[in-house]
């Protein structure tokens, strides 16, 4: 598994924009295979997000925003399970932190700034 850590971290450190989508999809498949037999709380969610990421990378025109959101979620989830990884704890935590930084937190819905600036609820008179 050390090779998977190194390859993924190298791709992140070089810049994911420079990594070809097909190579990224291959790395994701490797991680899916490595996690398939892991029985740790959170692993199934990671596998779902990895599958979604692989599908994005296999598309003709991947959705960059979706990819960034998936990377962020994968990073957060990876850090959470790192303490259950035995001898790979530190490497897994480093990978999770790198994924979190490579992605960006994307809320489920876009913030409606106009509505936030003019709330419908009436203000109490003083």
Secondary structure, 3 states (H helix, E strand, C coil): CHHHHHHHHHHHHHCHHHCCHHHHHHHHHHHHHHHCCCCCCCHHHHHHHHHHHHHHHHCCCCCHHHHHHHHHHHHHHHHHHHCCCHHHHHHHHHHHHHHHHHCCCCCCCCCCHHHHHCCCCCCCCC
